[in-house]
Amino acid sequence: MCGVGRRKSSVARVRIKPGTGKLIINRKELKEYFPLLKDQNQVLAPLKATEADSRFDVVINVKGGGTTGQAGAALLGIARALSNFDESLERPLRELNLMTRDGRMKERKKPGQRGARRRFQFSKR
């Protein structure tokens, strides 16, 4: 089964199939791709919530953004793939808020300004 997850400017395409619990991200192991423990826990959260961490092999292709955004995208992609695989898994994922897309994006730079919110310094004279 497949699932797509997005966060900020990151996109993760996730494929799951019944297996032994291998998790590959961009042809690397989880600990090699995400060295920070918080990112590893975030990616594994949907598998642990449904107690499926040793039942599925997960292959993730992730692009764009930084490490935290990519981990969030992978989380949503895995949750959606599990939900597509078995409808009964959707309820525990929703209860832990793992099926919700984080809609926060970087605000665009406005014309005539230094940044999204930053203005040029005001000079009275």
Secondary structure as the mmCIF struct_conf table of DSSP 4:
data_model
#
loop_
_struct_conf.conf_type_id
_struct_conf.id
_struct_conf.beg_label_comp_id
_struct_conf.beg_label_asym_id
_struct_conf.beg_label_seq_id
_struct_conf.end_label_comp_id
_struct_conf.end_label_asym_id
_struct_conf.end_label_seq_id
STRN STRN1 CYS A 2 ARG A 7
TURN_TY1_P TURN_TY1_P1 LYS A 8 SER A 9
STRN STRN2 SER A 10 PRO A 18
BEND BEND1 GLY A 19 THR A 20
STRN STRN3 LEU A 23 ILE A 25
TURN_TY1_P TURN_TY1_P2 ASN A 26 ARG A 27
STRN STRN4 LYS A 28 GLU A 29
HELX_RH_AL_P HELX_RH_AL_P1 LEU A 30 TYR A 33
BEND BEND2 LEU A 36 LEU A 36
HELX_RH_AL_P HELX_RH_AL_P2 LEU A 37 ALA A 49
TURN_TY1_P TURN_TY1_P3 THR A 50 GLU A 51
TURN_TY1_P TURN_TY1_P4 ASP A 53 ARG A 55
STRN STRN5 PHE A 56 LYS A 63
BEND BEND3 GLY A 64 GLY A 65
HELX_RH_AL_P HELX_RH_AL_P3 THR A 67 PHE A 85
HELX_RH_3T_P HELX_RH_3T_P1 GLU A 87 LEU A 89
HELX_RH_AL_P HELX_RH_AL_P4 GLU A 90 GLU A 95
TURN_TY1_P TURN_TY1_P5 LEU A 96 ASN A 97
BEND BEND4 MET A 99 MET A 99
HELX_LH_PP_P HELX_LH_PP_P1 LYS A 106 LYS A 110
TURN_TY1_P TURN_TY1_P6 PRO A 111 GLY A 112
BEND BEND5 GLN A 113 ARG A 117
HELX_LH_PP_P HELX_LH_PP_P2 ARG A 118 PHE A 122
#
